Amino acid sequence: MRVVRAVIWWFDSILGGNDYQRYVQHQRLRHPDTAVPSEREYWRQRHDASERNPQNRCC
């Protein structure tokens, strides 16, 4: 069971599943006076940014 959880965690990390949580932690620690966007807004902003700057994509 531990191996299954580790594999799920690994895939989730690669696919960005933990990114929003890390972003919220960063915002609260480094920028406590700014509003934290909802998870939906975060992903929308992230995808918009990747469309404007496609250099990090493979295709």
C-alpha positions, 0 to 999 in steps of 0.5 A: 500500500505504501508503494501505491501511495508513493507512485500516486504522489509521484505522478501527482507531483509530476502533473502539477497536483501539488503546485497550487498548495505550494503557491498558497504556502509561498503567498502566505509566507512571502506576500501575506498582504496579497489576496490568494486566488482561488485554485480555479483562478490560479490554474487559469492564470498559469495556463494563460501564462504558458500560452503567452510564453510557450518556451517551456512546452515540448510541442 
